[in-house]
Amino acid sequence: MPVFRPEDEIRIRELLDALERPVELLVAHGPEETPLPGAGDLDFGAETQRIVEALAALSANVTYRVEEEPDGFERYPAVAVLPEGEDVGIRYYGLPWGYELSSLVGAVVEAGKRESSLAPESLEALAALDRDLALDVFVTPT
Amino acid sequence: MLLAYRCALASPRIRAAAIEATEFPQLADEMEVRAVPRIVVNRVPQWDGAVREPVFVERILAPAFE
């Protein structure tokens, strides 16, 4: 089964072609939690890698690599989005399918921008931050 | 989700993770995830639902998280 519907593929290709700098995706494999009943025999790690491969195939601006239990990951499978190969702390934990595929594509698009999409007021407020913040956003694919 | 990613890109002090709740039920349970998106800051559940950028930035920077 193809990863993207044809109309989505065209749109994603356009978005990725507009990237201003290269983005690398790091697929992290490791011990996975037991999935919920109903998940069947789905191999979350393999599916995650398949989606990332398909994304990278759409644009020369996007590359990927795969590692086993790399440093800096709390659970698996995971994808790190690395602008110009640099780890700035962006992660997607789990299989980015369904509605959540757009979160991963969105992360790549944002990482590919040289200028922040945030408003100047927001950037000013963030620049004054004097402590570390870990933002976890729980999402579902439907 | 994108707001969290944008903040991580804008500040070296911020990291942002999306966590697929159904795939990590134990963690989702610990963070009392009942609705999505649920926003957790420094491992403390904060609020549910999408908010506009100024509100998002204000909330994550609130002194309560110090």
N, CA and C atoms of all chains as a GROMACS GRO file, in nm:
protein
  624
    1MET      N    1   0.084  -0.120   0.000
    1MET     CA    2   0.000   0.000   0.000
    1MET      C    3   0.087   0.125   0.000
    2PRO      N    4   0.060   0.221  -0.091
    2PRO     CA    5   0.144   0.341  -0.092
    2PRO      C    6   0.127   0.421   0.037
    3VAL      N    7   0.231   0.493   0.074
    3VAL     CA    8   0.228   0.571   0.198
    3VAL      C    9   0.137   0.692   0.184
    4PHE      N   10   0.144   0.758   0.068
    4PHE     CA   11   0.066   0.881   0.049
    4PHE      C   12  -0.038   0.862  -0.060
    5ARG      N   13  -0.153   0.928  -0.042
    5ARG     CA   14  -0.249   0.934  -0.151
    5ARG      C   15  -0.190   1.026  -0.258
    6PRO      N   16  -0.224   1.002  -0.388
    6PRO     CA   17  -0.161   1.080  -0.495
    6PRO      C   18  -0.173   1.231  -0.475
    7GLU      N   19  -0.291   1.278  -0.431
    7GLU     CA   20  -0.309   1.423  -0.414
    7GLU      C   21  -0.224   1.476  -0.298
    8ASP      N   22  -0.208   1.393  -0.194
    8ASP     CA   23  -0.124   1.434  -0.081
    8ASP      C   24   0.022   1.438  -0.124
    9GLU      N   25   0.061   1.340  -0.205
    9GLU     CA   26   0.201   1.334  -0.248
    9GLU      C   27   0.240   1.460  -0.324
   10ILE      N   28   0.151   1.507  -0.410
   10ILE     CA   29   0.179   1.629  -0.488
   10ILE      C   30   0.198   1.748  -0.393
   11ARG      N   31   0.108   1.759  -0.297
   11ARG     CA   32   0.113   1.870  -0.201
   11ARG      C   33   0.242   1.864  -0.115
   12ILE      N   34   0.273   1.744  -0.067
   12ILE     CA   35   0.392   1.729   0.019
   12ILE      C   36   0.519   1.759  -0.060
   13ARG      N   37   0.520   1.714  -0.185
   13ARG     CA   38   0.637   1.741  -0.271
   13ARG      C   39   0.658   1.892  -0.288
   14GLU      N   40   0.548   1.964  -0.307
   14GLU     CA   41   0.558   2.110  -0.320
   14GLU      C   42   0.614   2.173  -0.193
   15LEU      N   43   0.563   2.127  -0.079
   15LEU     CA   44   0.608   2.182   0.049
   15LEU      C   45   0.757   2.156   0.070
   16LEU      N   46   0.800   2.035   0.038
   16LEU     CA   47   0.940   1.999   0.062
   16LEU      C   48   1.034   2.066  -0.037
   17ASP      N   49   0.985   2.088  -0.159
   17ASP     CA   50   1.069   2.156  -0.259
   17ASP      C   51   1.096   2.301  -0.219
   18ALA      N   52   1.009   2.355  -0.132
   18ALA     CA   53   1.024   2.495  -0.091
   18ALA      C   54   1.119   2.511   0.028
   19LEU      N   55   1.176   2.402   0.078
   19LEU     CA   56   1.266   2.413   0.193
   19LEU      C   57   1.387   2.500   0.158
   20GLU      N   58   1.428   2.583   0.254
   20GLU     CA   59   1.540   2.675   0.231
   20GLU      C   60   1.673   2.616   0.276
   21ARG      N   61   1.665   2.505   0.352
   21ARG     CA   62   1.788   2.438   0.394
   21ARG      C   63   1.757   2.289   0.408
   22PRO      N   64   1.859   2.204   0.396
   22PRO     CA   65   1.832   2.060   0.402
   22PRO      C   66   1.789   2.015   0.542
   23VAL      N   67   1.707   1.914   0.545
   23VAL     CA   68   1.658   1.858   0.671
   23VAL      C   69   1.686   1.708   0.672
   24GLU      N   70   1.743   1.662   0.782
   24GLU     CA   71   1.770   1.519   0.795
   24GLU      C   72   1.674   1.458   0.896
   25LEU      N   73   1.623   1.340   0.866
   25LEU     CA   74   1.536   1.268   0.958
   25LEU      C   75   1.613   1.148   1.013
   26LEU      N   76   1.611   1.137   1.145
   26LEU     CA   77   1.678   1.024   1.209
   26LEU      C   78   1.572   0.932   1.267
   27VAL      N   79   1.565   0.811   1.213
   27VAL     CA   80   1.471   0.711   1.264
   27VAL      C   81   1.542   0.632   1.373
   28ALA      N   82   1.485   0.633   1.494
   28ALA     CA   83   1.546   0.562   1.606
   28ALA      C   84   1.462   0.438   1.639
   29HIS      N   85   1.528   0.323   1.629
   29HIS     CA   86   1.463   0.197   1.667
   29HIS      C   87   1.512   0.154   1.804
   30GLY      N   88   1.428   0.082   1.875
   30GLY     CA   89   1.466   0.029   2.005
   30GLY      C   90   1.352  -0.052   2.061
   31PRO      N   91   1.363  -0.093   2.187
   31PRO     CA   92   1.255  -0.173   2.247
   31PRO      C   93   1.124  -0.096   2.247
   32GLU      N   94   1.018  -0.159   2.197
   32GLU     CA   95   0.889  -0.090   2.189
   32GLU      C   96   0.795  -0.141   2.296
   33GLU      N   97   0.702  -0.054   2.338
   33GLU     CA   98   0.599  -0.095   2.433
   33GLU      C   99   0.501  -0.189   2.363
   34THR      N  100   0.432  -0.268   2.444
   34THR     CA  101   0.330  -0.355   2.388
   34THR      C  102   0.215  -0.268   2.337
   35PRO      N  103   0.182  -0.281   2.210
   35PRO     CA  104   0.076  -0.196   2.156
   35PRO      C  105  -0.061  -0.230   2.216
   36LEU      N  106  -0.152  -0.138   2.202
   36LEU     CA  107  -0.288  -0.159   2.252
   36LEU      C  108  -0.356  -0.272   2.177
   37PRO      N  109  -0.453  -0.338   2.242
   37PRO     CA  110  -0.532  -0.438   2.170
   37PRO      C  111  -0.595  -0.372   2.047
   38GLY      N  112  -0.596  -0.442   1.937
   38GLY     CA  113  -0.653  -0.385   1.815
   38GLY      C  114  -0.546  -0.338   1.719
   39ALA      N  115  -0.424  -0.324   1.770
   39ALA     CA  116  -0.316  -0.281   1.681
   39ALA      C  117  -0.271  -0.395   1.590
   40GLY      N  118  -0.315  -0.517   1.622
   40GLY     CA  119  -0.283  -0.630   1.536
   40GLY      C  120  -0.134  -0.656   1.533
   41ASP      N  121  -0.087  -0.697   1.418
   41ASP     CA  122   0.054  -0.733   1.405
   41ASP      C  123   0.136  -0.620   1.347
   42LEU      N  124   0.085  -0.500   1.354
   42LEU     CA  125   0.155  -0.387   1.294
   42LEU      C  126   0.292  -0.369   1.358
   43ASP      N  127   0.393  -0.359   1.272
   43ASP     CA  128   0.530  -0.335   1.319
   43ASP      C  129   0.552  -0.184   1.315
   44PHE      N  130   0.537  -0.119   1.430
   44PHE     CA  131   0.540   0.027   1.434
   44PHE      C  132   0.673   0.083   1.386
   45GLY      N  133   0.781   0.018   1.427
   45GLY     CA  134   0.913   0.065   1.388
   45GLY      C  135   0.934   0.058   1.237
   46ALA      N  136   0.897  -0.055   1.178
   46ALA     CA  137   0.914  -0.075   1.034
   46ALA      C  138   0.825   0.022   0.956
   47GLU      N  139   0.703   0.044   1.006
   47GLU     CA  140   0.611   0.136   0.939
   47GLU      C  141   0.663   0.280   0.946
   48THR      N  142   0.716   0.316   1.062
   48THR     CA  143   0.772   0.451   1.079
   48THR      C  144   0.884   0.473   0.978
   49GLN      N  145   0.970   0.373   0.966
   49GLN     CA  146   1.081   0.385   0.872
   49GLN      C  147   1.031   0.395   0.728
   50ARG      N  148   0.925   0.320   0.698
   50ARG     CA  149   0.868   0.322   0.562
   50ARG      C  150   0.815   0.463   0.529
   51ILE      N  151   0.748   0.526   0.626
   51ILE     CA  152   0.695   0.661   0.604
   51ILE      C  153   0.808   0.761   0.584
   52VAL      N  154   0.912   0.751   0.666
   52VAL     CA  155   1.024   0.844   0.656
   52VAL      C  156   1.097   0.825   0.522
   53GLU      N  157   1.115   0.700   0.481
   53GLU     CA  158   1.178   0.672   0.350
   53GLU      C  159   1.097   0.736   0.238
   54ALA      N  160   0.965   0.722   0.247
   54ALA     CA  161   0.877   0.775   0.143
   54ALA      C  162   0.884   0.928   0.140
   55LEU      N  163   0.894   0.989   0.257
   55LEU     CA  164   0.906   1.136   0.262
   55LEU      C  165   1.036   1.181   0.198
   56ALA      N  166   1.145   1.114   0.235
   56ALA     CA  167   1.277   1.152   0.184
   56ALA      C  168   1.284   1.132   0.032
   57ALA      N  169   1.206   1.036  -0.018
   57ALA     CA  170   1.209   1.009  -0.162
   57ALA      C  171   1.142   1.120  -0.242
   58LEU      N  172   1.066   1.205  -0.175
   58LEU     CA  173   0.992   1.310  -0.246
   58LEU      C  174   1.075   1.435  -0.272
   59SER      N  175   1.187   1.450  -0.202
   59SER     CA  176   1.263   1.574  -0.219
   59SER      C  177   1.411   1.553  -0.193
   60ALA      N  178   1.492   1.618  -0.274
   60ALA     CA  179   1.638   1.613  -0.252
   60ALA      C  180   1.676   1.689  -0.127
   61ASN      N  181   1.584   1.771  -0.076
   61ASN     CA  182   1.614   1.850   0.045
   61ASN      C  183   1.603   1.767   0.172
   62VAL      N  184   1.544   1.648   0.161
   62VAL     CA  185   1.520   1.567   0.280
   62VAL      C  186   1.596   1.436   0.270
   63THR      N  187   1.676   1.408   0.372
   63THR     CA  188   1.749   1.280   0.377
   63THR      C  189   1.713   1.211   0.508
   64TYR      N  190   1.751   1.085   0.521
   64TYR     CA  191   1.723   1.016   0.646
   64TYR      C  192   1.832   0.915   0.676
   65ARG      N  193   1.842   0.880   0.804
   65ARG     CA  194   1.928   0.770   0.843
   65ARG      C  195   1.858   0.694   0.955
   66VAL      N  196   1.904   0.574   0.981
   66VAL     CA  197   1.840   0.486   1.078
   66VAL      C  198   1.943   0.443   1.181
   67GLU      N  199   1.906   0.449   1.308
   67GLU     CA  200   1.999   0.404   1.414
   67GLU      C  201   1.924   0.320   1.517
   68GLU      N  202   1.999   0.233   1.583
   68GLU     CA  203   1.946   0.153   1.693
   68GLU      C  204   1.977   0.221   1.826
   69GLU      N  205   1.876   0.254   1.900
   69GLU     CA  206   1.889   0.314   2.034
   69GLU      C  207   1.996   0.424   2.041
   70PRO      N  208   1.985   0.526   1.959
   70PRO     CA  209   2.082   0.636   1.968
   70PRO      C  210   2.061   0.715   2.097
   71ASP      N  211   2.161   0.792   2.136
   71ASP     CA  212   2.147   0.879   2.254
   71ASP      C  213   2.039   0.984   2.229
   72GLY      N  214   1.974   1.025   2.339
   72GLY     CA  215   1.880   1.136   2.327
   72GLY      C  216   1.738   1.097   2.292
   73PHE      N  217   1.705   0.968   2.305
   73PHE     CA  218   1.569   0.923   2.277
   73PHE      C  219   1.512   0.851   2.399
   74GLU      N  220   1.384   0.877   2.427
   74GLU     CA  221   1.324   0.821   2.549
   74GLU      C  222   1.240   0.698   2.522
   75ARG      N  223   1.193   0.683   2.400
   75ARG     CA  224   1.109   0.568   2.367
   75ARG      C  225   1.115   0.544   2.216
   76TYR      N  226   1.061   0.432   2.174
   76TYR     CA  227   1.076   0.392   2.033
   76TYR      C  228   0.944   0.335   1.980
   77PRO      N  229   0.921   0.345   1.848
   77PRO     CA  230   1.007   0.411   1.750
   77PRO      C  231   0.996   0.563   1.764
   78ALA      N  232   1.097   0.631   1.711
   78ALA     CA  233   1.097   0.776   1.716
   78ALA      C  234   1.161   0.832   1.590
   79VAL      N  235   1.126   0.956   1.561
   79VAL     CA  236   1.189   1.027   1.450
   79VAL      C  237   1.238   1.161   1.504
   80ALA      N  238   1.364   1.193   1.480
   80ALA     CA  239   1.416   1.326   1.512
   80ALA      C  240   1.425   1.405   1.383
   81VAL      N  241   1.388   1.531   1.390
   81VAL     CA  242   1.394   1.618   1.273
   81VAL      C  243   1.512   1.713   1.293
   82LEU      N  244   1.611   1.703   1.204
   82LEU     CA  245   1.739   1.771   1.224
   82LEU      C  246   1.763   1.874   1.112
   83PRO      N  247   1.741   2.003   1.141
   83PRO     CA  248   1.772   2.104   1.039
   83PRO      C  249   1.922   2.108   1.014
   84GLU      N  250   1.959   2.092   0.888
   84GLU     CA  251   2.101   2.084   0.847
   84GLU      C  252   2.179   1.984   0.934
   85GLY      N  253   2.111   1.876   0.973
   85GLY     CA  254   2.176   1.770   1.048
   85GLY      C  255   2.196   1.799   1.196
   86GLU      N  256   2.145   1.914   1.243
   86GLU     CA  257   2.168   1.953   1.383
   86GLU      C  258   2.049   1.912   1.471
   87ASP      N  259   2.079   1.853   1.586
   87ASP     CA  260   1.973   1.812   1.678
   87ASP      C  261   1.930   1.931   1.764
   88VAL      N  262   1.812   1.984   1.737
   88VAL     CA  263   1.761   2.098   1.814
   88VAL      C  264   1.649   2.054   1.909
   89GLY      N  265   1.634   1.922   1.925
   89GLY     CA  266   1.537   1.873   2.023
   89GLY      C  267   1.398   1.848   1.969
   90ILE      N  268   1.385   1.823   1.841
   90ILE     CA  269   1.254   1.795   1.783
   90ILE      C  270   1.237   1.644   1.763
   91ARG      N  271   1.131   1.591   1.825
   91ARG     CA  272   1.107   1.446   1.819
   91ARG      C  273   0.962   1.418   1.784
   92TYR      N  274   0.942   1.305   1.718
   92TYR     CA  275   0.808   1.248   1.706
   92TYR      C  276   0.818   1.105   1.759
   93TYR      N  277   0.746   1.077   1.866
   93TYR     CA  278   0.749   0.944   1.926
   93TYR      C  279   0.626   0.865   1.882
   94GLY      N  280   0.650   0.754   1.815
   94GLY     CA  281   0.541   0.669   1.769
   94GLY      C  282   0.536   0.668   1.617
   95LEU      N  283   0.434   0.603   1.567
   95LEU     CA  284   0.416   0.593   1.422
   95LEU      C  285   0.338   0.715   1.372
   96PRO      N  286   0.400   0.798   1.286
   96PRO     CA  287   0.332   0.919   1.240
   96PRO      C  288   0.235   0.890   1.126
   97TRP      N  289   0.125   0.826   1.158
   97TRP     CA  290   0.030   0.789   1.052
   97TRP      C  291  -0.098   0.868   1.070
   98GLY      N  292  -0.186   0.853   0.970
   98GLY     CA  293  -0.315   0.922   0.973
   98GLY      C  294  -0.294   1.072   0.981
   99TYR      N  295  -0.372   1.133   1.065
   99TYR     CA  296  -0.368   1.278   1.079
   99TYR      C  297  -0.230   1.326   1.122
  100GLU      N  298  -0.158   1.242   1.197
  100GLU     CA  299  -0.030   1.284   1.252
  100GLU      C  300   0.084   1.288   1.150
  101LEU      N  301   0.058   1.235   1.032
  101LEU     CA  302   0.158   1.249   0.926
  101LEU      C  303   0.183   1.398   0.901
  102SER      N  304   0.076   1.478   0.912
  102SER     CA  305   0.092   1.622   0.887
  102SER      C  306   0.179   1.687   0.994
  103SER      N  307   0.183   1.632   1.115
  103SER     CA  308   0.273   1.686   1.219
  103SER      C  309   0.418   1.667   1.178
  104LEU      N  310   0.448   1.549   1.125
  104LEU     CA  311   0.586   1.522   1.084
  104LEU      C  312   0.624   1.608   0.963
  105VAL      N  313   0.534   1.614   0.865
  105VAL     CA  314   0.561   1.698   0.748
  105VAL      C  315   0.577   1.844   0.792
  106GLY      N  316   0.490   1.886   0.882
  106GLY     CA  317   0.498   2.024   0.934
  106GLY      C  318   0.629   2.050   1.004
  107ALA      N  319   0.678   1.952   1.079
  107ALA     CA  320   0.806   1.968   1.148
  107ALA      C  321   0.919   1.984   1.047
  108VAL      N  322   0.913   1.906   0.939
  108VAL     CA  323   1.017   1.916   0.835
  108VAL      C  324   1.012   2.053   0.768
  109VAL      N  325   0.890   2.099   0.738
  109VAL     CA  326   0.874   2.230   0.673
  109VAL      C  327   0.929   2.341   0.762
  110GLU      N  328   0.897   2.334   0.892
  110GLU     CA  329   0.946   2.437   0.985
  110GLU      C  330   1.098   2.432   0.997
  111ALA      N  331   1.151   2.310   1.007
  111ALA     CA  332   1.296   2.293   1.021
  111ALA      C  333   1.370   2.340   0.896
  112GLY      N  334   1.300   2.340   0.783
  112GLY     CA  335   1.362   2.381   0.657
  112GLY      C  336   1.361   2.530   0.633
  113LYS      N  337   1.305   2.605   0.729
  113LYS     CA  338   1.301   2.750   0.715
  113LYS      C  339   1.423   2.814   0.781
  114ARG      N  340   1.477   2.916   0.719
  114ARG     CA  341   1.590   2.987   0.780
  114ARG      C  342   1.543   3.087   0.884
  115GLU      N  343   1.422   3.142   0.864
  115GLU     CA  344   1.366   3.238   0.959
  115GLU      C  345   1.251   3.171   1.032
  116SER      N  346   1.237   3.201   1.161
  116SER     CA  347   1.129   3.143   1.241
  116SER      C  348   0.993   3.190   1.190
  117SER      N  349   0.893   3.102   1.203
  117SER     CA  350   0.755   3.140   1.168
  117SER      C  351   0.687   3.213   1.283
  118LEU      N  352   0.753   3.219   1.398
  118LEU     CA  353   0.690   3.283   1.514
  118LEU      C  354   0.690   3.435   1.500
  119ALA      N  355   0.595   3.498   1.569
  119ALA     CA  356   0.584   3.644   1.568
  119ALA      C  357   0.704   3.703   1.643
  120PRO      N  358   0.743   3.825   1.607
  120PRO     CA  359   0.856   3.890   1.677
  120PRO      C  360   0.836   3.895   1.828
  121GLU      N  361   0.713   3.918   1.872
  121GLU     CA  362   0.685   3.925   2.016
  121GLU      C  363   0.715   3.790   2.083
  122SER      N  364   0.679   3.682   2.015
  122SER     CA  365   0.704   3.548   2.070
  122SER      C  366   0.853   3.522   2.078
  123LEU      N  367   0.926   3.560   1.973
  123LEU     CA  368   1.071   3.537   1.970
  123LEU      C  369   1.140   3.616   2.081
  124GLU      N  370   1.089   3.735   2.104
  124GLU     CA  371   1.146   3.819   2.210
  124GLU      C  372   1.124   3.754   2.346
  125ALA      N  373   1.004   3.703   2.368
  125ALA     CA  374   0.972   3.638   2.495
  125ALA      C  375   1.058   3.513   2.514
  126LEU      N  376   1.075   3.435   2.409
  126LEU     CA  377   1.153   3.311   2.418
  126LEU      C  378   1.302   3.340   2.440
  127ALA      N  379   1.348   3.450   2.384
  127ALA     CA  380   1.490   3.485   2.398
  127ALA      C  381   1.526   3.514   2.543
  128ALA      N  382   1.424   3.552   2.623
  128ALA     CA  383   1.449   3.585   2.764
  128ALA      C  384   1.444   3.461   2.853
  129LEU      N  385   1.416   3.346   2.794
  129LEU     CA  386   1.404   3.222   2.872
  129LEU      C  387   1.537   3.187   2.938
  130ASP      N  388   1.531   3.164   3.069
  130ASP     CA  389   1.656   3.137   3.141
  130ASP      C  390   1.657   2.997   3.204
  131ARG      N  391   1.571   2.910   3.155
  131ARG     CA  392   1.570   2.772   3.205
  131ARG      C  393   1.531   2.680   3.088
  132ASP      N  394   1.552   2.550   3.108
  132ASP     CA  395   1.519   2.455   3.002
  132ASP      C  396   1.372   2.414   3.009
  133LEU      N  397   1.311   2.400   2.894
  133LEU     CA  398   1.171   2.356   2.888
  133LEU      C  399   1.161   2.233   2.799
  134ALA      N  400   1.093   2.131   2.852
  134ALA     CA  401   1.064   2.012   2.772
  134ALA      C  402   0.915   2.013   2.743
  135LEU      N  403   0.879   2.034   2.618
  135LEU     CA  404   0.738   2.036   2.578
  135LEU      C  405   0.701   1.900   2.520
  136ASP      N  406   0.604   1.834   2.584
  136ASP     CA  407   0.552   1.709   2.530
  136ASP      C  408   0.408   1.732   2.489
  137VAL      N  409   0.377   1.701   2.366
  137VAL     CA  410   0.241   1.719   2.316
  137VAL      C  411   0.185   1.582   2.280
  138PHE      N  412   0.085   1.537   2.356
  138PHE     CA  413   0.024   1.407   2.327
  138PHE      C  414  -0.078   1.424   2.215
  139VAL      N  415  -0.067   1.335   2.117
  139VAL     CA  416  -0.153   1.343   1.999
  139VAL      C  417  -0.209   1.204   1.968
  140THR      N  418  -0.310   1.201   1.882
  140THR     CA  419  -0.359   1.072   1.833
  140THR      C  420  -0.375   1.083   1.681
  141PRO      N  421  -0.370   0.970   1.612
  141PRO     CA  422  -0.371   0.976   1.466
  141PRO      C  423  -0.509   1.001   1.406
  142THR      N  424  -0.614   1.003   1.488
  142THR     CA  425  -0.748   1.021   1.430
  142THR      C  426  -0.813   1.149   1.479
  143MET      N  427   0.074   2.132   1.770
  143MET     CA  428   0.204   2.064   1.766
  143MET      C  429   0.311   2.149   1.700
  144LEU      N  430   0.269   2.216   1.592
  144LEU     CA  431   0.368   2.296   1.519
  144LEU      C  432   0.421   2.410   1.604
  145LEU      N  433   0.337   2.466   1.691
  145LEU     CA  434   0.384   2.575   1.778
  145LEU      C  435   0.496   2.527   1.868
  146ALA      N  436   0.481   2.407   1.922
  146ALA     CA  437   0.585   2.352   2.009
  146ALA      C  438   0.715   2.334   1.929
  147TYR      N  439   0.703   2.281   1.807
  147TYR     CA  440   0.821   2.263   1.723
  147TYR      C  441   0.886   2.398   1.689
  148ARG      N  442   0.800   2.497   1.660
  148ARG     CA  443   0.855   2.629   1.627
  148ARG      C  444   0.932   2.687   1.745
  149CYS      N  445   0.880   2.664   1.865
  149CYS     CA  446   0.949   2.714   1.985
  149CYS      C  447   1.083   2.645   2.002
  150ALA      N  448   1.087   2.514   1.976
  150ALA     CA  449   1.214   2.440   1.988
  150ALA      C  450   1.316   2.489   1.887
  151LEU      N  451   1.268   2.523   1.769
  151LEU     CA  452   1.359   2.574   1.666
  151LEU      C  453   1.410   2.713   1.702
  152ALA      N  454   1.326   2.789   1.774
  152ALA     CA  455   1.361   2.928   1.804
  152ALA      C  456   1.450   2.941   1.927
  153SER      N  457   1.444   2.844   2.018
  153SER     CA  458   1.520   2.857   2.143
  153SER      C  459   1.602   2.732   2.172
  154PRO      N  460   1.732   2.750   2.199
  154PRO     CA  461   1.816   2.634   2.233
  154PRO      C  462   1.778   2.572   2.367
  155ARG      N  463   1.696   2.642   2.446
  155ARG     CA  464   1.657   2.590   2.577
  155ARG      C  465   1.530   2.506   2.570
  156ILE      N  466   1.468   2.500   2.454
  156ILE     CA  467   1.340   2.428   2.442
  156ILE      C  468   1.356   2.305   2.353
  157ARG      N  469   1.302   2.193   2.402
  157ARG     CA  470   1.289   2.077   2.314
  157ARG      C  471   1.140   2.043   2.305
  158ALA      N  472   1.099   1.984   2.194
  158ALA     CA  473   0.957   1.957   2.174
  158ALA      C  474   0.938   1.818   2.116
  159ALA      N  475   0.847   1.744   2.178
  159ALA     CA  476   0.819   1.610   2.130
  159ALA      C  477   0.670   1.590   2.112
  160ALA      N  478   0.633   1.531   1.999
  160ALA     CA  479   0.496   1.481   1.983
  160ALA      C  480   0.500   1.336   2.030
  161ILE      N  481   0.400   1.296   2.106
  161ILE     CA  482   0.394   1.159   2.154
  161ILE      C  483   0.260   1.099   2.115
  162GLU      N  484   0.266   0.991   2.039
  162GLU     CA  485   0.143   0.926   1.994
  162GLU      C  486   0.083   0.852   2.114
  163ALA      N  487  -0.027   0.906   2.164
  163ALA     CA  488  -0.081   0.860   2.294
  163ALA      C  489  -0.123   0.712   2.293
  164THR      N  490  -0.181   0.665   2.184
  164THR     CA  491  -0.231   0.527   2.184
  164THR      C  492  -0.116   0.426   2.180
  165GLU      N  493   0.001   0.473   2.136
  165GLU     CA  494   0.115   0.382   2.124
  165GLU      C  495   0.196   0.372   2.253
  166PHE      N  496   0.179   0.472   2.338
  166PHE     CA  497   0.250   0.473   2.466
  166PHE      C  498   0.148   0.490   2.579
  167PRO      N  499   0.063   0.388   2.597
  167PRO     CA  500  -0.050   0.401   2.690
  167PRO      C  501  -0.008   0.425   2.835
  168GLN      N  502   0.103   0.365   2.873
  168GLN     CA  503   0.147   0.381   3.012
  168GLN      C  504   0.182   0.527   3.042
  169LEU      N  505   0.258   0.585   2.953
  169LEU     CA  506   0.297   0.725   2.970
  169LEU      C  507   0.173   0.816   2.960
  170ALA      N  508   0.086   0.785   2.863
  170ALA     CA  509  -0.036   0.865   2.846
  170ALA      C  510  -0.122   0.860   2.972
  171ASP      N  511  -0.122   0.745   3.036
  171ASP     CA  512  -0.196   0.727   3.161
  171ASP      C  513  -0.135   0.813   3.272
  172GLU      N  514  -0.003   0.807   3.281
  172GLU     CA  515   0.066   0.887   3.384
  172GLU      C  516   0.040   1.036   3.366
  173MET      N  517   0.029   1.078   3.242
  173MET     CA  518   0.007   1.220   3.213
  173MET      C  519  -0.143   1.252   3.202
  174GLU      N  520  -0.224   1.154   3.242
  174GLU     CA  521  -0.369   1.170   3.247
  174GLU      C  522  -0.426   1.226   3.117
  175VAL      N  523  -0.385   1.164   3.008
  175VAL     CA  524  -0.432   1.210   2.878
  175VAL      C  525  -0.575   1.160   2.856
  176ARG      N  526  -0.669   1.253   2.849
  176ARG     CA  527  -0.809   1.219   2.821
  176ARG      C  528  -0.853   1.281   2.689
  177ALA      N  529  -0.789   1.390   2.653
  177ALA     CA  530  -0.820   1.458   2.528
  177ALA      C  531  -0.689   1.502   2.465
  178VAL      N  532  -0.690   1.521   2.335
  178VAL     CA  533  -0.569   1.566   2.266
  178VAL      C  534  -0.597   1.693   2.187
  179PRO      N  535  -0.497   1.774   2.159
  179PRO     CA  536  -0.363   1.760   2.213
  179PRO      C  537  -0.358   1.795   2.362
  180ARG      N  538  -0.281   1.716   2.437
  180ARG     CA  539  -0.256   1.749   2.578
  180ARG      C  540  -0.112   1.800   2.587
  181ILE      N  541  -0.095   1.915   2.648
  181ILE     CA  542   0.037   1.977   2.654
  181ILE      C  543   0.096   1.954   2.794
  182VAL      N  544   0.217   1.898   2.794
  182VAL     CA  545   0.288   1.868   2.918
  182VAL      C  546   0.420   1.946   2.916
  183VAL      N  547   0.446   2.020   3.023
  183VAL     CA  548   0.570   2.098   3.029
  183VAL      C  549   0.655   2.047   3.144
  184ASN      N  550   0.777   2.012   3.113
  184ASN     CA  551   0.868   1.955   3.214
  184ASN      C  552   0.800   1.845   3.295
  185ARG      N  553   0.732   1.760   3.225
  185ARG     CA  554   0.666   1.640   3.279
  185ARG      C  555   0.548   1.670   3.372
  186VAL      N  556   0.496   1.790   3.366
  186VAL     CA  557   0.376   1.824   3.443
  186VAL      C  558   0.264   1.859   3.344
  187PRO      N  559   0.152   1.782   3.348
  187PRO     CA  560   0.041   1.812   3.256
  187PRO      C  561  -0.009   1.954   3.276
  188GLN      N  562  -0.035   2.025   3.165
  188GLN     CA  563  -0.075   2.166   3.175
  188GLN      C  564  -0.216   2.192   3.123
  189TRP      N  565  -0.236   2.172   2.994
  189TRP     CA  566  -0.370   2.199   2.941
  189TRP      C  567  -0.396   2.112   2.819
  190ASP      N  568  -0.526   2.109   2.779
  190ASP     CA  569  -0.568   2.034   2.660
  190ASP      C  570  -0.615   2.133   2.554
  191GLY      N  571  -0.592   2.097   2.430
  191GLY     CA  572  -0.651   2.174   2.321
  191GLY      C  573  -0.555   2.274   2.260
  192ALA      N  574  -0.585   2.308   2.134
  192ALA     CA  575  -0.501   2.402   2.061
  192ALA      C  576  -0.530   2.545   2.109
  193VAL      N  577  -0.426   2.624   2.122
  193VAL     CA  578  -0.443   2.765   2.157
  193VAL      C  579  -0.363   2.850   2.059
  194ARG      N  580  -0.394   2.978   2.052
  194ARG     CA  581  -0.323   3.068   1.962
  194ARG      C  582  -0.180   3.091   2.011
  195GLU      N  583  -0.094   3.132   1.918
  195GLU     CA  584   0.049   3.146   1.950
  195GLU      C  585   0.080   3.233   2.074
  196PRO      N  586   0.021   3.353   2.087
  196PRO     CA  587   0.056   3.435   2.205
  196PRO      C  588   0.020   3.365   2.336
  197VAL      N  589  -0.092   3.293   2.335
  197VAL     CA  590  -0.136   3.222   2.455
  197VAL      C  591  -0.041   3.106   2.483
  198PHE      N  592  -0.005   3.034   2.379
  198PHE     CA  593   0.086   2.920   2.393
  198PHE      C  594   0.219   2.964   2.454
  199VAL      N  595   0.276   3.069   2.396
  199VAL     CA  596   0.406   3.117   2.444
  199VAL      C  597   0.395   3.167   2.588
  200GLU      N  598   0.288   3.240   2.616
  200GLU     CA  599   0.268   3.292   2.751
  200GLU      C  600   0.258   3.178   2.852
  201ARG      N  601   0.183   3.075   2.814
  201ARG     CA  602   0.162   2.964   2.908
  201ARG      C  603   0.290   2.885   2.934
  202ILE      N  604   0.367   2.857   2.830
  202ILE     CA  605   0.488   2.776   2.854
  202ILE      C  606   0.594   2.855   2.930
  203LEU      N  607   0.586   2.988   2.920
  203LEU     CA  608   0.684   3.071   2.990
  203LEU      C  609   0.637   3.114   3.128
  204ALA      N  610   0.515   3.075   3.166
  204ALA     CA  611   0.458   3.120   3.293
  204ALA      C  612   0.548   3.080   3.409
  205PRO      N  613   0.558   3.165   3.510
  205PRO     CA  614   0.646   3.139   3.625
  205PRO      C  615   0.614   3.007   3.695
  206ALA      N  616   0.495   2.956   3.679
  206ALA     CA  617   0.456   2.831   3.744
  206ALA      C  618   0.547   2.715   3.703
  207PHE      N  619   0.615   2.729   3.591
  207PHE     CA  620   0.699   2.619   3.544
  207PHE      C  621   0.842   2.630   3.594
  208GLU      N  622   0.871   2.734   3.667
  208GLU     CA  623   1.009   2.751   3.712
  208GLU      C  624   1.048   2.645   3.813
   0.00000   0.00000   0.00000
